Amino acid sequence: MTDTIKHQGIVENINGSLLQVRIMQTSACAACSIKGHCTSADVSEKLIDVVSADASSYKPGDRVWVLGQVSMGMLAVWWAFVVPLFILIVSLFIAMAVFQDELWAVCCSLPCLAVYYFILWLNKSRMKKKFSFTVLPLD
């Protein structure tokens, strides 16, 4: 098993050492031969920001490989899904013990998630350092 995730992309914009690369993100269903008969196939375009020292060697329209580490994907799942689930469950149990009412418990535990995601948003510059991609020319 390889430790890198690789997507083909097209350079959209160059601003100094920052490249914006458009990739097509497909689910496993999107590559299926009977996707026309199913409603779960999805394809979406994503713009990825890549800081590259050799950004000047690329121009808009160039086809490139966007590379990322598998560990980044696992870390993203951890921060986006596992930690919020844990916060939700713990806050729900604490609120149930305090209020003894399900409605009030839910009304108190959901804002905990909003606070968590707000804290993540405040730390987005720190997160960008952890979630960095590289580009290679598509030969």
N, C-alpha and C positions, 0 to 999 in steps of 0.2 A: 504494500500500500504506500502510495506516495504522500509526502507531507506538504504538498503545495496544491492549491486550487488554481486552475488555469481557465481563463475565459478569453475568447476572441473579442476584440473591440475595435472601434474606429475613433481616432483622435478627432474631437470636436472643436476644441479650443486650446490655445496655448497662451499662458500669461506668466512670463518669466520662467520660473522652474516648475510651475504648476501646469499639469496636463489634465484636461477633462476628456475622459474616454467614455464613449457610449457602448454599453454591452447589452446583449439580449439575454435576459435571464429567463430560462424555461424550466418548467417543472418536468418531471419524468413523463407525465402524461402528454406534454406538448410534442414529444418525439414519437408518440405511439401512432401506429398506422391507422387506427380507427378513431382518432381524436375528433373527427368531424361528426361522429355519432354520439359524442359524450360532451357534457357541459363542464367537466372538471379540468379540461386542458387550459393552461394559461401561459401566456408569454408576456413579459413586460420589459421595457427598456429602462436601464439604470444609467445614470451619469456618475462615474467614479472619478474622484479627484486623486491624482497621483503626483507626488512631488518627486521630480527626477532631476539629477544633476545634468543629464544630457538632453534636456527638453528641447534645446535648440536644434537637435538633429532630427526632430519630428516636425511634420506640418499637418494642418487639418486635412482629414481624409485618409491619412495613413492607417493601415491595418496593423494592429499590435496585439500582443498577448498581455493580458493583465494577470499578474501573479500575486497570490496571497497565501499565507500559511493556514493550514487546517486548524491549527491551535487558535488562530484569530476567530474562526467560525465558532469553535467551541466556547471561547470566551464571550463572544457576542450572544450566544444562546444563554449562557450563564447569567449575564447582566440583564438581558431582555426578558427572560422567561423564568428561570429558576429562582433568582433572588426575589423578584416581585411576587411569585407564588408563595414563597416562604413568608414574606412580609404580610401578604394577605391572610394567610392561614393563622399566623401568630397573632396579628392584630384582631382578627375575628374572634379567636378564642378568648383573648384578653377582654375585648369589648362585651362578649357574651357573659363572662364572669362578672363584669362590673354592672352592666345594665339589665341582665336577665331578660332581654327582649331582642328578638332576632332583627327587627327593623332598625332599631337604634344601633345594634352591633354592626350591621351592614353599612349604615350611614356614617359610622365612625371609622370603619376599616377601609372603605374605598378612598377617602381622602389621604390615607397613608400611602396608597399607590401614587396618587397625584404628587405628593411631596417627594417620593422616591424618584419619579421620572423628572421632576423639576430639578432635583439635585444632579441627576445624570446630565440634564441639559446644561446646567451650570458648569459641569466638568467636561464639556464637549471638546475643548482644546486639548485637555489631557488625554481624552479617549482617542482623538485623532492620531496622537503619537503612538498609541498602542496598536491601532488598526491602520497600518500603512501598507500600501500596495506598491509593486514595482511593474515596470513595463519592459517588454522585449519586442523587437521588430518581428513581424510575422514573415518568416522567410519562405 
